[in-house]
Amino acid sequence: MADVVIIGGGPGGYEAALVGRQLGGEVTLVERRGLGGSAVLTDVVPSKTLIATAEVMNKIHRAASLGLQPADASLSSLADAVRVDLGHVNRRVMDLAQRQSRDIRARLESEGIRIVDGHGRLQGTESVIATTGDGREETLHADVTLIATGARPRELAEARPDGVRILNWTQMYNLTELPERLIVVGSGVTGAEFAGAYRNLGVDVVLVSSRHQVLPSEDADAGRVIQDVFASSGMTIMSNARAVAARVEGDGVVVTLADGHTVEGSHVLMAVGALPNTEDLGLEQAGVAMRASGHVQVDKVSRTSARGVYAAGDCTGVFNLASVAAMQGRIAMWHSLGDAVAPLDLRTVSANVFTSPEIATVGVSQSDVDSGTVRARAVVLPLGSNARAKMKDNRDGFVKVFCLPTTGIVIGGVIVASHASELIHVLAVAVASKLTVDELAQAFTVYPSVSGSIAEAARRLHGSAGDEHLIY
């Protein structure tokens, strides 16, 4: 029976622990903060819970278009009848995160996985030193070690978070009242999600973006939709503006831009990227190769350069998604314990941005096609033409499908819509199974449904081999 030691209890760590135990390993998991890691405790679960509340407020703001009016004639809109209790919202957010963490712990313990609450550090490649909160040390023998220690918010030297006015994304849940004016620095996924959520909650939001368009790493058409939605909601977007400092001044904050201009608000969220948690783990001493960025270098089966040592999740920088971390962890166990395994294939990864509307993607991207890296045909169907979307007054968004020019095999797609995170699974299955557009089109869809636009896009790609950049 192999001794497996996992350092880090996030998605990469706890999913690996379950697989390792399933395959007969004697598994010990060392976690210093709580099961679920940042994904459950301070990142994915809390932020998406907050966003779920913001989505309800967004629907209330748009209720008039559906014919819903307040019963009290003195109120101008339904939104006037609703007050956001941010303290209650954030208590619910954190309670849910803690409950999810406890559920994960209970599942691991029920499977016979030992959990050590403390800090883990490699001692060579065959043992781990676990140090508990009271300073006790224990040496754990390890035939297989997995590093899954995640990442933390990046900080600017002149904008250190104080947890009160200057905040990183883990500290946003300290707020008990809605900010009068929230400045969000960074227009990547985290910045855009928080900016959109707080605007939907009724906050005056200023989004400071160093690029000309929000969500620069996403599909450009999708980013354009979100930018337009943000602007039409009343959000202030400062494009091509780079923040270099933030300071507390009185009852507010002042953010300084690279060009010398300043922006004032009541609070600022610094969403300027993440750094891997790879310090004080004994990695380099154990022969684990590191990238210049501080991430652990791994191959497609999660191996590091040190024999018997694997790594998974955000500490590897492969693709900072909980789903990818979990798959990397599972792959590490399958490979190390001798089970059948397929290397990680990022071309099949589906991802989602939880703005309103959401952006979901899978497979090749528009930039891959535009750069000539991939030859593909594409169809784009605006959401405004979909009957179900019209019924729900969802005007913003589209469905985009990519396929190979000759065979018609589906190789990617983008969905910008409400609940795109659920809809993308159809295209993810098509990409992973190498379905053709004809096979995708021949599957029945419900009428009316947004998924019907996916089938319609596939139908429009039938036999249209002439133009590799077809757009309807």
N, C-alpha and C positions, 0 to 999 in steps of 0.2 A: 504494500500500500504506500503510495507516494505522499510525502508531506508537502502540502501546498501552503505557502504563506502569501497573503495578499495585503499590500499596504495601500489603504484607501478604500472607503466604503461607499463611493458614488456608484453610478450606473455601471461603469467599467469594472469596479471591484465586486459589488454584490451579485451582479449577473454572472461573473466569472466564478464566484464562490459556489453558486448553485450548480453550475455545470461541473465544476471540479468535484463537488460532493457526489453528484449524479454518476460520475465516472469512477467513483470509488476512492477518491483522494481523501486524505485526512486534512481538512481545511481549517486554517486559522486566519481570521481577518483582523487587521489592526487598523483602527480608525480613531482619530483624535477628537473629532467634533460631534459626529452623529451619523447614523446610517442614512444613506441617501446622498451624502455629500452636498456640494453646492447646488446641484441640480434640484434636489428636494428641499433643502433648508433655506437657501438664499437666492436662488436663481430661477430655474424653470417653473417649478411648482408655484412659488409665491407670485412671480410676475404674471403668469398666465391666469392665476386666480384673480388678481387685481384686474387684469384685462377683461375677464369674464364679467365683472361688475361694470366696468366701463362700457362694454358692449350693450348692456341693458340700458344704461343712460343714453347711449347713442340712439337706440331704438325709440326711447321716450322723446328725445329731441326731434325725431323725424315722424312722430306719431300723427301729426296734423295731416300729412300727405296721405295717410291711410283712413282719414276721416275720424280720428280719435281726438276728442276735445275734452278739456276739464269740465266736470259737472258744475263747478263753481264758476259762474260767469264773470267773476271779478278777476280771474286768472287769465292771462293772455295765451298761455300754452300749458300743455300737460307737464312740461319740465318745471314750471313754476310751482307745481304741487309736490315736487320731490326735492329733498335735501340730502346731500351726500354726507354721511357720518364717516369721515375717513378713519377716525379712531376705531370704530366698529369694523370697518372694512379691513383694516390692517390687522386687527386682532383675529379676525376670521382667517385671513391669509396665513398668519403665522401658526394658528391653531391647526389648520389643515396640514401645513408643512410638517409640524411635529407629529401629527397623527399618522401621516404617511411614513415618516421615519420610524415610528414605533411599529407600524405594520411590517416594514422591511425587516427590522430586527427580529420580530416574532417569527417571520417566515424562515429566516436564516437559522435561528435557534431550533426551530421545529425540524429542520433538515439535519441537525447534528453538527452545524458549523460553529466553531468556537470564535467568540468575539472578544478581542482585547481592546479596551478603551485606552488609547494612548498613541504615542508616536513611534513609528517604525523606521529602522535604519539598517541598511545592508551591512553585514560584516563578511566581506568576501562574497562569494556567489552561493554559498550553501547554508548560510544562517542569517537571521534577522534579529537585531536587538530591539525589543519592544520596551519602551519606557512609559509607565503609567503616570497619571497626573500627580501622584504622591511621590514620584521619583524612583519607584522601584523598577528594576530592570530584569528582563527575562530574555534568555537566549532561545530562539526558536529555530529548530533544524528545518531546512528548506531544500527539498529536491527541486522544487519549482517555486520561483518567486514572481509575483506580478506587481508592478508599480502602477498605481492608479490614483495619483494624488491630486489630479485636477489642476485648476488655475484660479487666480484671484484678480480683482480689478487692478488695472494699471493706473498709476497715479502720476500726475505732473508735479514736478518739484515745487512749483509756485502755486499749486492748487490742492494742497493736502486736505482730504476730507476731515471734517470735525464731527460728523454725525448729526449735526444740528442744522446748519445752513448750507454747508458744502458737503455734498453727499456722493457716495458711490452707489451702485445699484443694490448692494446688500443692505444699505442703510435707509433706503426709501421707506421701509416699513416702520421706521421710528416715528414717522409723521402722524400726528393725531388730528391735525386740521389741514384743509386744503391750502396749498401755497397761494399767496396773492398773485405772484408772478413767478413761474418756474422757467428757469433757463436750462435747457438741455444741451450740453456740449457733446457733439458726436452724433452723426446721422446714420451710423451703421444699424444693425438689427436691434441692439439693446436701446440705443438712443431713440430710434424711430418708434419702437414699441411703447416705451414710457411716454414719449411726447404725445403720441396718438391717444393713449389711455387717459392721461391727465387732461388733455384737451376735451375728450368726451365727458370727463367728469366735471367740466365747466371751468377749468383753470385757464388763465391767460398764459400761454406757452410761447417761449421764444426758442427756436431750434437753431443752434449754431452749427453749420455744416462746412467742413473744409473743402467740399466738392461742389460742383455746380448743381448737382441733383442728389436728393436723399437716396439712401440705400445703394451706394455706388457699386457694391459687389453683387447686386441682384440683377435680374433681367432689366435692361434699360427701359423697355416699355412698361414693365410693372412698376419700376421706380417712378416713372412719369405719372402713372395713375395715382400713386400714393402722395406724391408731391402736390398734385392738383387737389386731391381730397383734403390734405392738410391745409393748403392755402384757402380753399373754400370754407373750411371750418372756422377760419379766423386766426389760425396759427401764424405767427411771424416766423418766416424762414430766412435766415441770413446765410446765403450761399457764398462759397469761396471765402469763407471767414474762418480763421484758425485762432482758437483760444490759447493763450500762453500762460494765463494766471487767473486766479480768483481769490478774493479776499472778503472777509466779513466787514461790513461797515454799518454800524448802528443796528437797525432791525432788518437789514437786508444784506445782499451780496453785490459785489462789483466784479464783473468778468472783463479782463483786458484781452483785446485781440492783437494779433501780430502787427496790424497796421497802426496800432496806438489807440484805436477807438475803444470805448467801454460800453458795456451793457449792464443795466441794473435790474435787479429782481429781488424777490424775497428769499428764494432758494436756488441752488444750482445743482444739477446732476451731472457729474463727470462720467461720461460713457466713452472712454477713450481707449478701449481695448483691454486685453488681459495678459497676464504673465503666468508662466507655468510654475507650479509648486514643486520645484525639483532641488531646492537647497537642503542641505543637512540630511541627505538620504544615503550618503556613502556611495553614490553612483559611480563617480569617476574612479574612486579607489578600487571599486569592484570591476573596473574595466568596461563600464557602460559608456558608449560613445554618445556625446551630446552635440546638438546643433548650436550654432552661434547664438540663436535666440534663447537658449536655455532649455529647449525641449529635448526629450529623450528621442533618440533616433531609433526607429523600428522598421522592420520590413512588413510585407503584406500578411504575415501570419503572427504579427505582434512581437517578434523576437527582437531583443536588443543585441548588441555586439558581445555581451557576456553570456557564457553558457548557462542555460537554465533560468535566465532572467528575461522576463517579458514586460511589456508596458502597454497601457491602454488609456484612452480618453484624452482630455484636454492637455495633459502633461506631454503628450506626443505631438500635438499641433497638427495632426493629420486632417481632422475635420471636427471642429468644436460643436458637436451635437451629442446629446445624451444617447440617441439611438446608435450612433457610430461607436461611442465609448463602450456601450453594452456589447455590440457585435465584436469589437476588438477583444474585449475580455473573454467572451465565449470562444472566439477563435484561438486565443492563447491557450485555453484549457484543452480544447479539442486537439490542438497540435501537440502540446506538451505531454498529454496523457494518452496519446496514441489513437485517438478516434479519427474518423473521416473528417476532413476539413477542406474547405475551399478558401483561397486567399481573399482578402478584403477587396471588393470591387466597388470603387467610389462612383462608377457610372450608374449604379443601381440605387444610390442613396437618394431618398426623398427628404426634402427639407421644407420648413415653413417659417414665415415671418408673421407674427400674430398682430399685425396692424388691422385696421378695419377699412377696407376689406383685407383679407389675408392674402399672402403671396405664397404659393406652394410650387416647388420645382422638383424635377427628377431628370436624370440623364444629361444629355448634351445641352448646352446653353446657346442662346442667340449669339453671344460673342464667339463661341467656337465656330459657328457657321459663318459669321461675318469675317472672321480672320482667315478662313479657308482651312482651318484645322480639321473640320468635318464637312463633308458634302451632305447636304440634306435638303429636303423640301419641307415647307412649313405652311400651316394654315392658322390664321388668327380669327376667332369669332368674338366680336364684342358681346359682352354680357347683356347689353341693352336689347338685343334681339331675342333673348331667351324668355319664353313665356313665364316660367316659374320666377325668374328674377324680376320681371315686370310686376307680377302679383305682389311681391314682397318689397317693391319699390327699391330694388337694388340696381342702380344704374351703372355703377363704376366697376370695371373689370373686364376680363376676357379669358378665353381658353385658347391656348396655343399648343399645337402638336407638331413634332418633328418626326420625319421618317426618312429612311434611306431612299435615294432616287430610283434605283432599279427594282429592288425587292419589296419596297414598301414597309420594311420592318420598322416598328416604332422605336425610336432611340431617345426620345426626351419629350418634355412638355412643361408648360407653365400654366398655372391657373391662378387668376386673381379674382377672388370672389369671397363671399361670406362662407365660412367653413371650408375653405380650400384645403385645409389640412386633412379633412375627411375625403374630399373628392380626389385628391392626388393619388390615392391608393390604386385607383383604376389604371392610371398611366404607369404607376410603379410596377404593377403586375405585368402590364404589357411590355415594359422595357425589360424586366427580369426574365420574362418567358419568351422574349423575342417574337411577340405577336406581330402580324402585319396589320396595316390599317384596315384591310378588308375583314380580317378576323375580329378586330376591335369593333368595327361598324356593324357586324352581323349579330353581336350580342344585344339582347333586348335591353332597353332602358325604360324607366317609368316616364309617363307623360302626365303632367308636366314635371320636369326636373332639370336642375342645372347640369347633371351628368349627361342629359340628352345632348348638350352642346359638344361634349367629348366625342360621342358617336357621330354627330353631324360633321365635326372637323375631320374625323377619320373618313367619312363618306366623301367629303370634298377632296381628299387626297388620293382617291382611287383614280388610277390611270393618268394623273396629271404630271407626267414625267418631264415636261418641257422646261418649266421654270423651277430652279432650285431654291428660289426665295419667294415662293408663292404666298401672297397674303390677301385674304378676303376681308 
